[in-house]
Structure formats: structure tokens, C-alpha cells
Amino acid sequence: MMTFRPTGLLFLALACVILVTVHDTEAAPSCGPTRTHVDESTCKHGTVEDWCRNRVCAKGPGEECGGEWGELGKCGGGMYCSCGFCSGCNTNLECWFGHFC
């Protein structure tokens, strides 16, 4: 009867595969059990929903936005996130057009 005995090289290869798999895997941000609300009157550029579906203040022209999970925020109405900054014009006609990526 033949028995299989893993060698040190096999263990090393398996450890490397596991390490690479775990290292490259990122989980989405977790959301708490409670939802937060923001006073819309304090938001100059309106409100948007964040990753956890909470209403938060929107970002304005030239402000940082985006991120892999939207953690840097979303732009308000009339604007779009380009190269990590809100570009375009908001509803008050304040405009910012950033640089090309």
C-alpha cells in the first residue's frame, strides 16, 4: 500500500497560494445596524445615499469623491466624479472642471 507524504515544498506552495488569495481579497465595508440621517438644510450641495444607504451630504465642485466603495463621497446634482474630484456645475451654477486623469 502506498501512502502519500507531503513534502516541505508542497506545504510551501500551498501556503503561498493561500497567502496570495487572502491578501488580494478585500471585503466591502460593513454597515452598522442603525441608519444615520443628516439634516438636509445643512447640505450645500444636496444629499445622496452612501454605501450603507444612509442619506449624507453630497460633495461639491472640486471636492474629493469616489473611491473603490464610494468612501470618499458622491457628487451632488449636475456634477460627476472625475479623477477623484467632483466636476461640472452644481444647481447654484458653481462650476469646477478638473484636470484630465
C-alpha positions as CSV (number, residue, x, y, z in Angstrom):
1,M,0.0,0.0,0.0
2,M,1.3,3.4,-1.0
3,T,0.9,6.4,1.4
4,F,1.2,10.0,0.4
5,R,3.6,12.1,2.5
6,P,3.6,15.8,1.6
7,T,7.0,17.3,1.3
8,G,8.1,20.7,2.6
9,L,8.0,22.1,-0.9
10,L,4.3,21.1,-1.3
11,F,3.5,22.8,2.0
12,L,5.3,25.9,1.0
13,A,3.5,26.1,-2.4
14,L,0.1,25.6,-0.6
15,A,1.0,28.3,1.9
16,C,1.9,30.8,-0.9
17,V,-1.4,30.1,-2.7
18,I,-3.4,30.7,0.5
19,L,-1.4,33.9,1.3
20,V,-1.9,35.4,-2.2
21,T,-5.7,34.5,-2.1
22,V,-6.2,36.1,1.3
23,H,-4.1,39.1,0.6
24,D,-5.8,40.1,-2.7
25,T,-9.3,39.6,-1.3
26,E,-10.9,42.7,0.1
27,A,-14.4,42.8,1.6
28,A,-16.8,45.6,1.1
29,P,-17.3,48.0,4.0
30,S,-19.7,46.7,6.6
31,C,-22.7,48.7,7.7
32,G,-23.8,49.1,11.2
33,P,-27.3,48.0,12.4
34,T,-28.5,51.6,12.6
35,R,-29.1,54.1,9.8
36,T,-27.9,57.7,10.1
37,H,-29.8,60.7,8.9
38,V,-28.4,64.1,8.0
39,D,-30.2,67.5,8.3
40,E,-30.7,68.3,4.6
41,S,-30.7,72.1,5.3
42,T,-27.0,71.8,6.3
43,C,-26.0,70.2,3.0
44,K,-24.9,72.9,0.5
45,H,-24.9,70.5,-2.5
46,G,-27.9,68.3,-1.6
47,T,-27.9,64.8,-0.3
48,V,-27.0,61.4,-1.7
49,E,-27.0,57.8,-0.4
50,D,-23.8,56.3,0.8
51,W,-22.7,52.6,0.6
52,C,-24.9,51.8,3.6
53,R,-27.9,53.6,2.0
54,N,-27.7,56.4,4.6
55,R,-28.5,60.0,3.5
56,V,-25.3,62.0,3.6
57,C,-24.3,65.5,2.3
58,A,-23.2,65.4,-1.3
59,K,-19.8,66.7,-2.4
60,G,-19.5,70.0,-4.4
61,P,-17.3,71.3,-7.2
62,G,-13.6,70.5,-6.7
63,E,-14.3,68.3,-3.6
64,E,-12.9,64.8,-3.4
65,C,-15.2,61.9,-4.4
66,G,-15.3,58.3,-5.4
67,G,-13.1,55.6,-4.0
68,E,-13.4,51.8,-4.5
69,W,-16.5,51.7,-2.4
70,G,-17.6,55.3,-2.7
71,E,-16.0,56.0,0.7
72,L,-14.8,59.5,-0.5
73,G,-18.4,60.6,-1.2
74,K,-20.7,61.2,-4.2
75,C,-21.2,64.4,-6.1
76,G,-24.4,66.5,-5.9
77,G,-26.8,67.1,-8.7
78,G,-25.4,68.3,-12.0
79,M,-21.9,67.1,-11.2
80,Y,-19.9,63.9,-11.8
81,C,-16.9,62.3,-10.2
82,S,-13.8,62.6,-12.5
83,C,-10.3,61.6,-11.4
84,G,-11.4,61.7,-7.8
85,F,-12.9,65.2,-7.8
86,C,-16.4,66.5,-8.4
87,S,-16.5,68.2,-11.8
88,G,-19.2,70.1,-13.6
89,C,-21.7,72.7,-12.2
90,N,-24.0,72.3,-9.2
91,T,-27.5,73.7,-9.0
92,N,-26.2,77.1,-7.8
93,L,-24.1,77.3,-11.0
94,E,-20.8,76.9,-9.1
95,C,-18.5,75.1,-11.5
96,W,-15.2,73.3,-11.4
97,F,-13.6,71.4,-14.2
98,G,-10.6,69.4,-13.1
99,H,-7.6,68.1,-14.9
100,F,-7.5,65.1,-17.1
101,C,-6.6,61.8,-15.4
